[in-house]
């Protein structure tokens, strides 16, 4: 009976320590977010580039007909299946 008591005590103490550590970690992350929000103007985020403009710049002119050809092939395959 003594071993069961010690086992339960260790379980409760261990889980309590883990819970306390996680609670402290959540509190510190929230606090740091509030403190660092005041200094956000020092490091502005860059605007995300627009995907359509990137695709036009990245794709060579010879590959412009590839996408319509693939779409036509898929459409033909689906229409032949049904």
HELIX and SHEET records of a PDB file:
HELIX    1   1 UNK A    2  UNK A   37  1                                  36    
HELIX    2   2 UNK A   40  UNK A   42  5                                   3    
HELIX    3   3 UNK A   51  UNK A   58  1                                   8    
HELIX    4   4 UNK A   61  UNK A   63  5                                   3    
HELIX    5   5 UNK A   66  UNK A   81  1                                  16    
END                                                                             
